[in-house]
Amino acid sequence: QVQLVESGGGLVQAGDSLRLSCAASGRTFSSYAMGWFRQAPGKERDFVAALSSGGSTDYADSVKGRFTISRDNAKNTVYLQVNNLKPEDTAVYYCAARRRGTIRVYATAYDYWGQGTQVTVSS
């Protein structure tokens, strides 16, 4: 069983940056693919970014060039650096872990989820 705990969200202005963190329990973190998803009120949970166990990445078109996913296996932590935030980035951001280390962009492929961290961007 893996537990994921996100942090780093907050209320910011358009153009600001945040770094979201996701701390994972468990001794096999380095073998997991990790993903970030987000869900705005009244909308579905959408893919944001993913990082394979081998270091490959994938991003949603809407965040390419602004968001960067990374991991520190020594700290069992995955990060999402979010720059040049826009009001449309407002959502609850969820961290997810996938036992198989390959990237997937759909939420059902992930086995474990955190509780989410709120990001609110004012214009």
C-alpha positions as CSV (number, residue, x, y, z in Angstrom):
1,Q,0.0,0.0,0.0
2,V,1.3,3.5,-0.9
3,Q,0.1,6.7,0.8
4,L,0.5,10.0,-1.0
5,V,0.3,13.4,0.6
6,E,0.3,16.6,-1.5
7,S,1.3,20.0,-0.3
8,G,2.2,23.4,-1.7
9,G,-1.1,24.7,-3.0
10,G,-2.4,28.1,-2.3
11,L,-4.0,31.3,-3.5
12,V,-1.9,33.2,-5.9
13,Q,-2.2,35.8,-8.6
14,A,-2.0,35.2,-12.4
15,G,1.7,35.0,-13.4
16,D,2.9,33.6,-10.1
17,S,4.6,30.3,-9.5
18,L,4.1,27.4,-7.1
19,R,5.9,24.1,-6.4
20,L,3.5,21.3,-5.5
21,S,5.0,18.3,-3.6
22,C,3.8,14.8,-3.2
23,A,5.4,12.7,-0.5
24,A,5.0,8.9,-0.9
25,S,5.3,6.1,1.6
26,G,6.7,2.7,0.6
27,R,10.0,1.3,-0.4
28,T,9.3,0.9,-4.1
29,F,8.6,4.5,-5.0
30,S,11.4,4.6,-7.6
31,S,9.7,1.9,-9.6
32,Y,6.4,3.7,-9.9
33,A,5.2,6.0,-12.6
34,M,3.9,9.2,-11.0
35,G,1.3,11.6,-12.3
36,W,-0.4,14.8,-11.5
37,F,-4.1,15.4,-12.3
38,R,-6.4,18.3,-11.6
39,Q,-10.1,18.8,-11.1
40,A,-12.0,22.1,-11.3
41,P,-15.4,22.5,-9.8
42,G,-18.1,20.7,-11.9
43,K,-15.5,19.2,-14.2
44,E,-13.8,15.9,-14.7
45,R,-10.4,15.0,-13.4
46,D,-7.9,15.9,-16.1
47,F,-4.4,14.8,-16.8
48,V,-1.7,17.3,-16.2
49,A,1.7,15.6,-16.2
50,A,3.4,12.2,-15.7
51,L,6.9,10.9,-15.1
52,S,7.9,7.3,-15.7
53,S,10.2,5.3,-13.5
54,G,12.9,5.8,-16.2
55,G,12.5,9.5,-16.3
56,S,10.3,10.0,-19.4
57,T,7.7,12.8,-19.1
58,D,4.4,13.8,-20.7
59,Y,2.3,16.9,-20.3
60,A,-1.1,18.1,-21.2
61,D,-1.0,20.6,-24.0
62,S,-2.4,23.3,-21.8
63,V,0.5,23.2,-19.4
64,K,3.5,22.5,-21.7
65,G,6.2,25.0,-21.3
66,R,4.8,26.2,-17.9
67,F,4.7,23.1,-15.7
68,T,7.6,20.7,-14.9
69,I,7.3,17.3,-13.2
70,S,10.3,15.9,-11.4
71,R,11.1,13.4,-8.7
72,D,13.6,12.8,-5.9
73,N,13.7,9.1,-5.2
74,A,15.9,9.5,-2.2
75,K,13.1,11.6,-0.6
76,N,10.2,9.5,-2.1
77,T,8.8,12.8,-3.4
78,V,7.5,14.0,-6.7
79,Y,7.2,17.7,-7.6
80,L,5.2,19.8,-9.9
81,Q,6.7,23.2,-10.6
82,V,3.9,25.4,-11.9
83,N,4.9,28.7,-13.5
84,N,3.0,31.6,-15.1
85,L,-0.2,30.5,-13.5
86,K,-3.5,31.4,-15.2
87,P,-7.0,31.6,-13.7
88,E,-7.9,28.5,-15.7
89,D,-5.3,26.6,-13.7
90,T,-7.5,26.9,-10.7
91,A,-8.3,23.3,-9.5
92,V,-7.6,20.7,-6.9
93,Y,-4.4,19.1,-7.9
94,Y,-4.0,15.3,-7.2
95,C,-0.9,13.2,-7.1
96,A,-1.2,9.6,-8.3
97,A,1.1,6.6,-8.4
98,R,1.1,3.7,-10.9
99,R,2.7,0.4,-9.9
100,R,3.7,-0.2,-13.5
101,G,6.5,2.3,-14.3
102,T,5.2,3.5,-17.7
103,I,3.3,6.7,-18.3
104,R,-0.4,6.8,-18.8
105,V,-2.6,9.9,-19.2
106,Y,-5.9,8.4,-18.0
107,A,-6.8,8.4,-14.3
108,T,-8.0,4.8,-14.2
109,A,-4.4,3.6,-14.9
110,Y,-3.2,4.8,-11.5
111,D,-3.4,2.7,-8.4
112,Y,-2.9,5.2,-5.6
113,W,-4.1,8.8,-5.0
114,G,-3.5,11.6,-2.6
115,Q,-6.1,13.8,-1.1
116,G,-5.4,16.8,-3.3
117,T,-4.1,20.3,-2.8
118,Q,-6.1,23.4,-3.8
119,V,-4.6,25.9,-6.3
120,T,-6.5,29.1,-6.8
121,V,-5.3,31.7,-9.3
122,S,-6.9,35.1,-9.2
123,S,-6.8,37.4,-12.2
